[in-house]
Amino acid sequence: MATTVTAKGGTVRPWVLLSYRLPREPSTPRIAVWRKLERLGVARIGDGLVGLPDGNRTREQLEWVAEEITDAAGTATIWMATPGNRAQHQVISESMSAARAAEYRQIIAEAKAAAGTADDLARTQRRLRTALRSVQRRDYFPPPEREQAKIAVAGITTSSTTTAATT
């Protein structure tokens, strides 16, 4: 695991950054890279600059994306960096947390909607568990909605068991 460093205003974690540029045409590689970066849950720091908290897994993931970019005739560079102060780190981490919170709220809403129906609850729960795991993999700064989503998805089984018992 990466060590933290002291910056102006407090201790912050280092980040792994990917600076990249892809040709406009063909657009397929650009779209594929954009989708992969979205699945990773990167922080968009600037045009062609994304970052993730440093760690072996995140560094390797961005290295794979960088390789894909160069294979598509683009340029990519991996950087290690630390925000200049705690406030900058907090802005980036809070924006990433807010993005994940929105995804968790969507899962919570779907779980609540499913609990009130007689549809195939087992299939719905499997789908929502998969969605939950997907969000958790890119959740580097967990918001409170994470636990709420876990409870909501687990509650589908409870409500389906309760419904089955009462019918």
DOPA-873629 format. One record per atom (N, C-alpha, C): x, y, z; residue in three letters. Coordinates in steps of 0.2 Angstrom, whole numbers, plus 5000, padded with zeros to 4 digits. Example, Ala and Ser with C-alpha at 12.3 -4.5 7.8 and 13.67 -1.06 7.14 Angstrom:
2
506649725039ALA506249785039ALA506649845039ALA506449895035SER506849955036SER506450005039SER
//
This chain:
167
500449945000MET500050005000MET500450065000MET500250114997ALA500650174996ALA500650215003ALA501150245004THR501250285011THR500950355010THR500750385015THR500450455015THR501050505015THR500950565013VAL501550615014VAL501150675017VAL501650715020THR501350775023THR501450835018THR500850865017ALA500850915012ALA500650975016ALA500651035013LYS500351095017LYS499651085019LYS499551095025GLY498851085027GLY498651015030GLY499150965030GLY499050905033GLY499250845028GLY499150785030THR499350725027THR498850705022THR499150685016VAL498750665010VAL499050605007VAL498650565004ARG498850505000ARG499150524993ARG499650484991PRO499850494984PRO499350474979PRO499350494973TRP498950474968TRP499350444962TRP499050404958VAL499350384951VAL498950424946VAL499250454942LEU498950494936LEU499050464930LEU498650474925LEU498650454918LEU498550514914LEU499050534910SER499050584906SER498950554899SER498450574895TYR498450534888TYR498150584883TYR498250554877ARG497950594871ARG497850534866ARG497250544863LEU497050494857LEU496850534851LEU497050504845PRO496850534839PRO496050534839PRO495750584835ARG495050594835ARG494750534831ARG495050514826GLU494850454821GLU495350404822GLU495150344822PRO494450324823PRO494150334830PRO493550344831SER493250354838SER493250294842SER493250234839THR493150174843THR493650164849THR494250174848PRO494750174854PRO494650224859PRO494450284857ARG494250344862ARG493650324866ARG493150294863ILE492550274867ILE492750214872ILE493150164869ALA493350114873ALA493750134879ALA494150184878VAL494650204884VAL494150244889VAL493750284886TRP493250324891TRP492850274895TRP492550224892ARG492150174896ARG492550144901ARG493250124900LYS493650084904LYS493750134910LYS493950194909LEU494050244914LEU493450254918LEU492850254915GLU492250264919GLU492150204924GLU492250144921ARG492250084926ARG492750084931ARG493350114930LEU493850124936LEU493650174941LEU493150224939GLY492950274944GLY493550324945GLY493850344939VAL494450394940VAL494150464941VAL494550504944ALA494450574945ALA494650604939ALA494250644936ARG494450684930ARG494750754932ARG495450754932ILE495750814934ILE495850874929ILE495850854923GLY495950904918GLY495850864911GLY495850904906ASP495750874899ASP496350824898ASP496150764897GLY496650704896GLY497050694902GLY496850704908LEU497150694914LEU496750664919LEU496850604921VAL496350564926VAL496850544932VAL496550524937GLY496950494943GLY496550454947GLY496850414951LEU496650364956LEU497050364962LEU496850354968PRO497250344974PRO497750294972PRO498350304974ASP498950254973ASP498850194976ASP498950144973GLY498950074976GLY499150024970GLY499449964972ASN499649924967ASN499149904961ASN498449894964ARG497949884959ARG497749934954ARG497749994957THR497550054953THR498150074948THR498750064951ARG499250084946ARG499250034940ARG499149964942GLU499149914936GLU498549934932GLU498049954934GLN497449964930GLN497550024925GLN497850074928LEU498050134923LEU498550114918LEU499050074920GLU499550044916GLU499250014910GLU498749964911TRP498449934906TRP498049984901TRP497750034904VAL497350084900VAL497950114896VAL498450134899ALA498950174895ALA499250134889ALA499350064890GLU499550024885GLU499050024879GLU498450014881GLU497850014876GLU497850084872GLU498050134875ILE498050204872ILE498650204867ILE499250184869THR499750184864THR499650134859THR499350074860ASP499150034854ASP498650064849ASP498350114851ALA497850144847ALA498150214844ALA498850214844ALA499150274841ALA499150334845ALA498950324851GLY498950384856GLY499550384860GLY499550434865THR500150444869THR499850444876THR500250404881ALA500050404888ALA500650404892ALA500550434898THR501150434903THR500850424910THR501150384914ILE500850374921ILE501350414925ILE501050454930TRP501350494934TRP501150474941TRP501650484946MET501450484953MET501450554956MET500950574960ALA500850644962ALA500550644969ALA500650704972THR500250714978THR499950784978THR499350794979PRO499050854979PRO499450904984PRO499450964982GLY499851014986GLY499651034993GLY499051014994ASN498751025001ASN498150985002ASN497950985008ARG497450935011ARG496750955007ARG496651025006ALA496051045003ALA495951024996ALA496551024992GLN496450994985GLN496350924985GLN496650884990HIS496450814990HIS495750804992HIS495450844997GLN494850834999GLN494350854993GLN494450904989VAL493950914984VAL493950854979VAL494550824977ILE494550774972ILE494150714976ILE494350694982SER494050634985SER493250644986SER493050704988GLU492350714989GLU491950714982GLU492250734977SER491950724970SER491850654968SER492350614970MET492350544968MET491850514973MET491850524979SER491350504984SER490650514982SER490550584979ALA489850604977ALA489550564971ALA490050544967ALA489850504961ALA489650434963ALA490050404967ARG489850344970ARG489150344974ARG489050394978ALA488450404981ALA487850404977ALA487950434971ALA487350434966ALA487250364964ALA487750334962GLU487650264960GLU487350214965GLU487550224972TYR487250184977TYR486450204978TYR486350274977ARG485650294978ARG485150264973ARG485450254967GLN485050224961GLN484950144963GLN485450114966ILE485350044968ILE484850044974ILE484850084978ILE484350084984ILE483650094981ILE483550144976ALA482950154974ALA482650094970ALA483150064966GLU482949994963GLU482749944967GLU483149934973ALA482949884978ALA482349894981ALA482149964983LYS481549974986LYS480949964981LYS481049984975ALA480549974970ALA480349894969ALA480949854969ALA480849784968ALA480549754974ALA480649774980ALA480349744986ALA479649754986ALA479349804983GLY478649814983GLY478249774977GLY478649734973THR478249704968THR478249624969THR477949594964ALA477949514965ALA478349484959ALA478749534956ASP479149504951ASP479649454953ASP480149434949ASP480649384951ASP481149414955ASP481049414961LEU481449454966LEU482149424966LEU482249354966ALA482949324966ALA483349354960ALA483049354954ARG483449384948ARG483549454949ARG483149494952THR483249564953THR483849574958THR483749534964GLN484349534969GLN484949524966GLN485049464962ARG485649454958ARG485949514954ARG485449544950ARG485649594946ARG485949654951ARG485549674956LEU485749724960LEU486449704964LEU486549644966ARG487149624969ARG487749634965ARG487649624958THR488149634953THR488249704952THR487749744952ALA487849814952ALA488249844958ALA488049824964LEU488349844970LEU489049824970LEU489249764968ARG489949744968ARG490349794963ARG490049804957SER490349844952SER490549914955SER490049944958VAL490150014961VAL490650004967VAL490649954971GLN491149954976GLN491849944974GLN491949914968ARG492649904965ARG492949974964ARG492550024962ARG492750094960ARG492650144966ARG492450124972ASP492350164977ASP492950174982ASP493350224981TYR493950234985TYR493850274991TYR493250314991PHE493150354997PHE492350344999PHE492250285002PRO491550265003PRO491050315006PRO490550335003PRO490050375006PRO489550335011PRO489150365015PRO488650325019PRO488150285015PRO488050305009GLU487550265005GLU487750195003GLU488450185004ARG488650115003ARG488350065007ARG488350075014GLU488050035018GLU487250025017GLU486950085016GLN486250085015GLN486050045009GLN486550045003ALA486350004997ALA486449934999ALA486949915003LYS487049845005LYS486449815009LYS486149855013ILE485549845017ILE484949835013ILE484849885008ALA484349885003ALA484349814999ALA484849804996VAL484949744992VAL484849674996VAL485149675002ALA485049615006ALA484249615008ALA483949675009GLY483249675011GLY482749645006GLY482949635000ILE482549604995ILE482449534996ILE482949494999THR482849425001THR482349425007THR482449475012THR482049475017THR481249485015THR481149535011SER480449545009SER480249495005SER480649455001SER480349404997SER480249345001SER480649335006THR480449275011THR479849295015THR479749355017THR479149375021THR478549365016THR478549395010THR478049385005THR477849315004THR478349275003ALA478149195002ALA477849165008ALA478049185014ALA477849155020ALA477049175022ALA476949235019THR476249265021THR475749245015THR475949215010THR475549195004THR475349115005THR
//
